[in-house]
Amino acid sequence: MTLNEIKEILENNPVALSTVTEENKPNVIAVAFVKIVQNQILITDNYMNETLQNIKANNNVCLVVWNKDWQGYKIVGAASYYNNGEWLDYVKKMSENKGLPAKGAILTDIEKIVKLG
């Protein structure tokens, strides 16, 4: 499977983003503004707190997305956080983020994609 095959589902449905705390406790949030850029996944940080702390301590993340027809994917990767520079500028310019804080950008290198179902 290619990123083009999952792009429509990923960019048009809420995504569950999972991280792990320093105490190895799971944390999951729903994120709405996700894009595929340069074979990586870009997520806007509008209101993240615990998720951001977790990524700084342990950059391993897992995303799950599916549509109303139950087609979906699990994506495992390593996240990097940007609160300045090119990626912050990118998310601030996204029309989806108009009127939102767009405090930062999470760029995830994809390590594994699993088709659900």
PyRosetta script that sets phi, psi and omega in degrees:
from pyrosetta import init, pose_from_sequence

init()
pose = pose_from_sequence("MTLNEIKEILENNPVALSTVTEENKPNVIAVAFVKIVQNQILITDNYMNETLQNIKANNNVCLVVWNKDWQGYKIVGAASYYNNGEWLDYVKKMSENKGLPAKGAILTDIEKIVKLG")
pose.set_psi(1, 151.7)
pose.set_omega(1, -178.9)
pose.set_phi(2, -116.3)
pose.set_psi(2, 165.7)
pose.set_omega(2, 177.5)
pose.set_phi(3, -63.7)
pose.set_psi(3, -30.8)
pose.set_omega(3, 177.7)
pose.set_phi(4, -63.2)
pose.set_psi(4, -32.5)
pose.set_omega(4, 179.2)
pose.set_phi(5, -68.0)
pose.set_psi(5, -32.3)
pose.set_omega(5, -177.8)
pose.set_phi(6, -99.9)
pose.set_psi(6, -8.4)
pose.set_omega(6, -175.1)
pose.set_phi(7, -55.6)
pose.set_psi(7, -48.2)
pose.set_omega(7, -176.8)
pose.set_phi(8, -62.3)
pose.set_psi(8, -44.6)
pose.set_omega(8, 178.9)
pose.set_phi(9, -65.0)
pose.set_psi(9, -45.6)
pose.set_omega(9, -176.3)
pose.set_phi(10, -64.8)
pose.set_psi(10, -41.6)
pose.set_omega(10, -174.3)
pose.set_phi(11, -86.3)
pose.set_psi(11, -8.3)
pose.set_omega(11, -175.5)
pose.set_phi(12, -121.6)
pose.set_psi(12, 13.0)
pose.set_omega(12, 179.0)
pose.set_phi(13, -139.9)
pose.set_psi(13, 152.8)
pose.set_omega(13, 173.7)
pose.set_phi(14, -59.7)
pose.set_psi(14, 146.8)
pose.set_omega(14, -177.9)
pose.set_phi(15, -120.6)
pose.set_psi(15, 135.7)
pose.set_omega(15, 173.0)
pose.set_phi(16, -88.5)
pose.set_psi(16, 124.9)
pose.set_omega(16, 179.2)
pose.set_phi(17, -112.5)
pose.set_psi(17, 120.0)
pose.set_omega(17, -176.8)
pose.set_phi(18, -111.7)
pose.set_psi(18, 135.4)
pose.set_omega(18, 175.9)
pose.set_phi(19, -131.6)
pose.set_psi(19, 178.3)
pose.set_omega(19, 179.8)
pose.set_phi(20, -130.0)
pose.set_psi(20, 135.4)
pose.set_omega(20, 178.7)
pose.set_phi(21, -74.3)
pose.set_psi(21, 171.0)
pose.set_omega(21, 176.1)
pose.set_phi(22, -62.1)
pose.set_psi(22, -23.6)
pose.set_omega(22, 179.1)
pose.set_phi(23, -91.3)
pose.set_psi(23, 13.6)
pose.set_omega(23, -179.7)
pose.set_phi(24, 62.4)
pose.set_psi(24, 32.1)
pose.set_omega(24, 175.2)
pose.set_phi(25, -98.7)
pose.set_psi(25, 137.7)
pose.set_omega(25, -179.4)
pose.set_phi(26, -72.4)
pose.set_psi(26, 151.5)
pose.set_omega(26, 175.3)
pose.set_phi(27, -141.9)
pose.set_psi(27, 132.2)
pose.set_omega(27, 178.1)
pose.set_phi(28, -135.4)
pose.set_psi(28, 139.7)
pose.set_omega(28, 176.6)
pose.set_phi(29, -133.2)
pose.set_psi(29, 162.3)
pose.set_omega(29, 172.8)
pose.set_phi(30, -97.2)
pose.set_psi(30, 134.6)
pose.set_omega(30, 176.4)
pose.set_phi(31, -124.3)
pose.set_psi(31, 146.6)
pose.set_omega(31, -174.0)
pose.set_phi(32, -108.3)
pose.set_psi(32, -30.1)
pose.set_omega(32, -171.8)
pose.set_phi(33, -109.1)
pose.set_psi(33, 91.4)
pose.set_omega(33, -175.8)
pose.set_phi(34, -123.2)
pose.set_psi(34, 135.6)
pose.set_omega(34, 179.9)
pose.set_phi(35, -133.1)
pose.set_psi(35, 152.8)
pose.set_omega(35, 169.2)
pose.set_phi(36, -99.6)
pose.set_psi(36, 121.6)
pose.set_omega(36, 178.5)
pose.set_phi(37, -135.4)
pose.set_psi(37, 131.1)
pose.set_omega(37, 176.4)
pose.set_phi(38, 49.0)
pose.set_psi(38, 45.3)
pose.set_omega(38, 179.1)
pose.set_phi(39, 60.1)
pose.set_psi(39, 25.4)
pose.set_omega(39, 175.6)
pose.set_phi(40, -130.2)
pose.set_psi(40, 167.0)
pose.set_omega(40, 178.5)
pose.set_phi(41, -106.8)
pose.set_psi(41, 128.2)
pose.set_omega(41, -178.5)
pose.set_phi(42, -111.0)
pose.set_psi(42, 126.8)
pose.set_omega(42, -179.4)
pose.set_phi(43, -124.1)
pose.set_psi(43, 135.4)
pose.set_omega(43, 176.8)
pose.set_phi(44, -83.2)
pose.set_psi(44, 134.5)
pose.set_omega(44, 170.3)
pose.set_phi(45, -95.5)
pose.set_psi(45, 104.3)
pose.set_omega(45, 174.1)
pose.set_phi(46, -98.5)
pose.set_psi(46, -43.2)
pose.set_omega(46, -173.6)
pose.set_phi(47, -137.3)
pose.set_psi(47, 21.3)
pose.set_omega(47, -175.1)
pose.set_phi(48, -73.5)
pose.set_psi(48, 139.5)
pose.set_omega(48, 174.5)
pose.set_phi(49, -127.5)
pose.set_psi(49, -75.3)
pose.set_omega(49, -178.4)
pose.set_phi(50, -61.1)
pose.set_psi(50, -40.2)
pose.set_omega(50, 179.7)
pose.set_phi(51, -59.9)
pose.set_psi(51, -43.6)
pose.set_omega(51, 179.2)
pose.set_phi(52, -63.2)
pose.set_psi(52, -44.8)
pose.set_omega(52, 176.8)
pose.set_phi(53, -58.4)
pose.set_psi(53, -42.7)
pose.set_omega(53, -179.0)
pose.set_phi(54, -63.9)
pose.set_psi(54, -43.3)
pose.set_omega(54, -179.5)
pose.set_phi(55, -63.9)
pose.set_psi(55, -37.6)
pose.set_omega(55, 178.8)
pose.set_phi(56, -67.0)
pose.set_psi(56, -32.4)
pose.set_omega(56, -179.6)
pose.set_phi(57, -85.8)
pose.set_psi(57, -32.9)
pose.set_omega(57, -176.6)
pose.set_phi(58, -153.2)
pose.set_psi(58, 109.2)
pose.set_omega(58, -171.3)
pose.set_phi(59, -83.8)
pose.set_psi(59, 6.5)
pose.set_omega(59, 176.7)
pose.set_phi(60, -74.9)
pose.set_psi(60, 127.7)
pose.set_omega(60, -180.0)
pose.set_phi(61, -133.1)
pose.set_psi(61, 161.6)
pose.set_omega(61, 174.9)
pose.set_phi(62, -137.0)
pose.set_psi(62, 133.6)
pose.set_omega(62, 176.9)
pose.set_phi(63, -118.4)
pose.set_psi(63, 143.4)
pose.set_omega(63, 174.8)
pose.set_phi(64, -131.9)
pose.set_psi(64, 133.8)
pose.set_omega(64, 179.1)
pose.set_phi(65, -141.1)
pose.set_psi(65, 144.5)
pose.set_omega(65, 176.3)
pose.set_phi(66, -152.4)
pose.set_psi(66, 159.1)
pose.set_omega(66, 178.9)
pose.set_phi(67, -105.7)
pose.set_psi(67, -175.0)
pose.set_omega(67, -177.4)
pose.set_phi(68, -67.2)
pose.set_psi(68, -18.5)
pose.set_omega(68, 177.4)
pose.set_phi(69, -91.7)
pose.set_psi(69, 9.6)
pose.set_omega(69, 179.6)
pose.set_phi(70, 64.5)
pose.set_psi(70, 25.1)
pose.set_omega(70, 170.0)
pose.set_phi(71, -88.6)
pose.set_psi(71, 132.3)
pose.set_omega(71, -178.0)
pose.set_phi(72, -165.6)
pose.set_psi(72, -179.5)
pose.set_omega(72, -175.2)
pose.set_phi(73, -145.8)
pose.set_psi(73, 148.4)
pose.set_omega(73, 168.3)
pose.set_phi(74, -109.9)
pose.set_psi(74, 131.4)
pose.set_omega(74, -177.7)
pose.set_phi(75, -125.4)
pose.set_psi(75, 125.6)
pose.set_omega(75, 179.6)
pose.set_phi(76, -110.8)
pose.set_psi(76, 137.9)
pose.set_omega(76, -179.6)
pose.set_phi(77, -166.8)
pose.set_psi(77, -173.8)
pose.set_omega(77, 179.5)
pose.set_phi(78, -116.1)
pose.set_psi(78, 127.0)
pose.set_omega(78, -174.4)
pose.set_phi(79, -101.5)
pose.set_psi(79, 145.7)
pose.set_omega(79, 171.5)
pose.set_phi(80, -123.9)
pose.set_psi(80, 142.8)
pose.set_omega(80, -177.7)
pose.set_phi(81, -109.6)
pose.set_psi(81, 136.2)
pose.set_omega(81, -180.0)
pose.set_phi(82, -127.1)
pose.set_psi(82, 120.3)
pose.set_omega(82, 175.6)
pose.set_phi(83, -113.7)
pose.set_psi(83, 17.1)
pose.set_omega(83, 170.7)
pose.set_phi(84, -161.2)
pose.set_psi(84, 169.3)
pose.set_omega(84, 175.6)
pose.set_phi(85, 86.8)
pose.set_psi(85, -161.1)
pose.set_omega(85, -172.4)
pose.set_phi(86, -54.8)
pose.set_psi(86, -45.7)
pose.set_omega(86, -174.9)
pose.set_phi(87, -74.4)
pose.set_psi(87, -35.2)
pose.set_omega(87, 174.4)
pose.set_phi(88, -64.5)
pose.set_psi(88, -44.0)
pose.set_omega(88, 177.4)
pose.set_phi(89, -58.2)
pose.set_psi(89, -40.5)
pose.set_omega(89, -179.0)
pose.set_phi(90, -60.5)
pose.set_psi(90, -50.1)
pose.set_omega(90, -177.1)
pose.set_phi(91, -70.2)
pose.set_psi(91, -32.2)
pose.set_omega(91, 178.0)
pose.set_phi(92, -65.0)
pose.set_psi(92, -28.8)
pose.set_omega(92, -179.2)
pose.set_phi(93, -86.5)
pose.set_psi(93, -10.1)
pose.set_omega(93, -179.8)
pose.set_phi(94, -66.4)
pose.set_psi(94, 131.2)
pose.set_omega(94, -178.7)
pose.set_phi(95, -60.3)
pose.set_psi(95, -31.2)
pose.set_omega(95, 179.5)
pose.set_phi(96, -62.2)
pose.set_psi(96, -26.7)
pose.set_omega(96, -176.9)
pose.set_phi(97, -92.3)
pose.set_psi(97, 5.6)
pose.set_omega(97, -179.1)
pose.set_phi(98, -59.0)
pose.set_psi(98, 126.5)
pose.set_omega(98, 179.9)
pose.set_phi(99, 83.2)
pose.set_psi(99, -0.2)
pose.set_omega(99, 178.1)
pose.set_phi(100, -107.1)
pose.set_psi(100, 159.6)
pose.set_omega(100, -173.7)
pose.set_phi(101, -68.5)
pose.set_psi(101, -28.6)
pose.set_omega(101, -177.5)
pose.set_phi(102, 40.7)
pose.set_psi(102, 62.9)
pose.set_omega(102, -175.6)
pose.set_phi(103, -71.6)
pose.set_psi(103, -25.7)
pose.set_omega(103, -176.6)
pose.set_phi(104, -168.7)
pose.set_psi(104, 178.1)
pose.set_omega(104, -180.0)
pose.set_phi(105, -131.5)
pose.set_psi(105, 138.4)
pose.set_omega(105, 175.0)
pose.set_phi(106, -110.3)
pose.set_psi(106, 120.2)
pose.set_omega(106, 178.7)
pose.set_phi(107, -110.3)
pose.set_psi(107, 121.6)
pose.set_omega(107, -174.9)
pose.set_phi(108, -111.2)
pose.set_psi(108, 122.7)
pose.set_omega(108, 171.1)
pose.set_phi(109, -78.3)
pose.set_psi(109, 126.8)
pose.set_omega(109, -176.3)
pose.set_phi(110, -82.3)
pose.set_psi(110, 127.0)
pose.set_omega(110, 177.1)
pose.set_phi(111, -105.1)
pose.set_psi(111, -30.0)
pose.set_omega(111, -175.9)
pose.set_phi(112, -157.5)
pose.set_psi(112, 138.3)
pose.set_omega(112, 174.4)
pose.set_phi(113, -125.0)
pose.set_psi(113, 130.1)
pose.set_omega(113, 177.5)
pose.set_phi(114, -122.5)
pose.set_psi(114, 126.4)
pose.set_omega(114, 176.7)
pose.set_phi(115, -76.3)
pose.set_psi(115, 131.6)
pose.set_omega(115, -179.4)
pose.set_phi(116, -86.5)
pose.set_psi(116, 149.8)
pose.set_omega(116, 174.5)
pose.set_phi(117, 95.2)
pose.dump_pdb("model.pdb")
